């Protein structure tokens, strides 16, 4: 039997925030080191506001940091495509089918406010309106020509006559029906085209590989070099070492503690790299964790030469579609975790466009609709208000019941304190129990 083993590292502060980079900024987190961690336990830690960077688990101290970070998630069954997201999918399909690049690329953040896009949309609406009006005033064919109409048109005309007799506005009815039909057809999945070598100019493959697999090792060099290119070009980072890359994105403490079932699953729970391969070349990589109740998107990097494809948004949409597929085998796995939402950081606010999203209340550890959270943040002016003030705070986990590992033996903290060779010199046990909650009775805390 494998155990989740963690070592408490405590709080730490940095003089410079990695998001706003202001001179007087400060980032504060509380963390743990995890040599081994079950996927179910990590899922529980996510629901208490924690994340992982390699084997390091951390939680922002919202009251102290200049850029408060809130865990954000999406129920994929409720997801609704926005116009911008549909456009990103359409642009990708046009590139794959016809090698056609977007004429006007304004970046993922600015695309939604493109003047040309709004002008074109306004023109299309006006055309649809005129079309509906003209249909309303079409004269009914005379009885002499009725026999020459196709059966389909004849049925359509009879339906219009029935609507008129009922006093229903034909123009409004047809426009509403057209909108419903369009919405029904254009689901997220309807944009994801199957490759056909006779039609496509480019081939895009999405490959899911475990971080500890032979396939991962065989593609490691190409993936790492892409990471370096992305970091140096997009984030202006110059110290992208292979050791740092492995520690940050390749090393994972996760192992599956899922019970074996008679029907084996197509994808095992754990840590993966999701590679986007265009014409045989890796152009993007999503670092993800597949857990019992959620799909956690950890990091994403791409080739800056393909920035015109809005790969950040596109990859998120593909991940949402993938979670929907996973949910068919694991009904409880229908949440898409996008990391942290930062109100003050424009580059991170895009996550709120995947709706309807929820934020995690840092007080009650309950999920609250994003719109309600933003309203409360604006009204309170606080870094960490209770998004759900009416919810009860979870009870404190008894420190005496914290599971510990001491000298190779498992025992409760109460039993540990009775050991003749143990003398408590630390004062973090209350903080640890508060950080992980009931999981403190399941995970194993390394003590010395």
Steps between C-alpha positions, in 0.01 A plus 500: 500500500632844404461803723478871431805644676552873548747720683377833631712792374303789647444855371741686273505848352663648191575865449379505139166377370518283188178652365517878541883532533461825689781633716309476829313182418508185712405138447425280802423127503485212743637171374584132539734257328340179372719197418180303427138608472183308410284656229199501733692695764628751246144553379405576860789745536388682184163546667679676785675747269832321447693429179820319415822599328679173442505338845453827685144570620407857580210728587509878461454698821236728354505751784871571446550480124463804277321298229239276670460161333177302509454145376271497195312209347239425235232231482554376144139383470383862541764663280379741231712617208548873461527677163873545548551132577298399194716728291819340637367155406399621155839658436674177595281296265561743214873471555492120512272470197625778273827626653315827555629730772277757674514833317478705816677358802473720805607243760286284729429779746406766247309285253167552671510877447622498140343793314499315171333201661226715651444679169472171313266358763276809478485466122405132524222576750363767266503255207315236705244759605433608140473137395238431767303810398503402133378153588211651694377694197538222244176450316329164522531318167178477307311174473616474137866464600454304823519163327847585369647566847705232666335320788744652747417856400130417498516374858693810600242729345214320672681532832533876446130528426417313821720739698326801348158359585613460863615860508870410538760743360662293222816714485568471872418129501736421212787703645461333839484156343811572291689605812395187687595276210839668467567472873401134496733415215804700612602315811862488606534149363358603162806721444748218562545349155635154425810503282456410132822491296304581184358823646746629759813702422633444853471214745450577870534214748449518876701243688460426873815352659582416861788691652679179599457312172744399226310720255552797730874435515526458123341842438657674800766693308256643244250594770768662718640705211149624424465603866825698480384675183168590660648625827770712336269648236175549689616543861853632432647238733868421443577230759301208357709203613412138438514437874250778563271369228501150645435630850218729387317300233638145475522378860173398661423341838162369386401135499160345441311361799191427294337166568528249220174440317378222276485747212848653454509872419654634179709756693665440837497774762828686544730762344531551125636720226248566224697568183359689200679367193466691173631319192724284719638790707411580863363856502342504847491304825242499777620373839197344669387279787203265461339448840190320632274807486682743274742567218761746626676716239837579654700680229495558127776605263509532123709599199478882466515458121140374520368776721252591224304183585421616858629170632434588864126529443493214251675260737259585783206422272655168399558418866136577583388268221740234630358526853154441356629177349662397829171564681333229292716241679532687830178699565653675803780640284328796338685803636770689315740678738684793345738584783471842659287794394661838566271800470786751480695314228370550142688192375315281750151646466443309176413197715177673597386483136445127531153517646326430724805488730518482880756630749596327823415687818817509710300505823230233461666304215175504304459588133332827402407632150769727358261792446398497868863490610601794280210701635600428860864583428397833354267584787729395784833620363664215693754250374326199650134558579274207580338432162238292678449678836194291590688170473632340816874488546633144492589366844866487599658158471626376841878530508525187716363294209750623239665198341879506537805304386778483757805271485330293231182443703146631442321650799270780603646824627362418843695171500807676365504738793509198735820364346792523744749594226281776350511859617281755326706796386262628230176697521347439157260214572197728540589678176540171315164368623336827397664489157398148395191446718361144529772372264739532795350175628565319169828636366823432686699793641871435522637591844850500636 
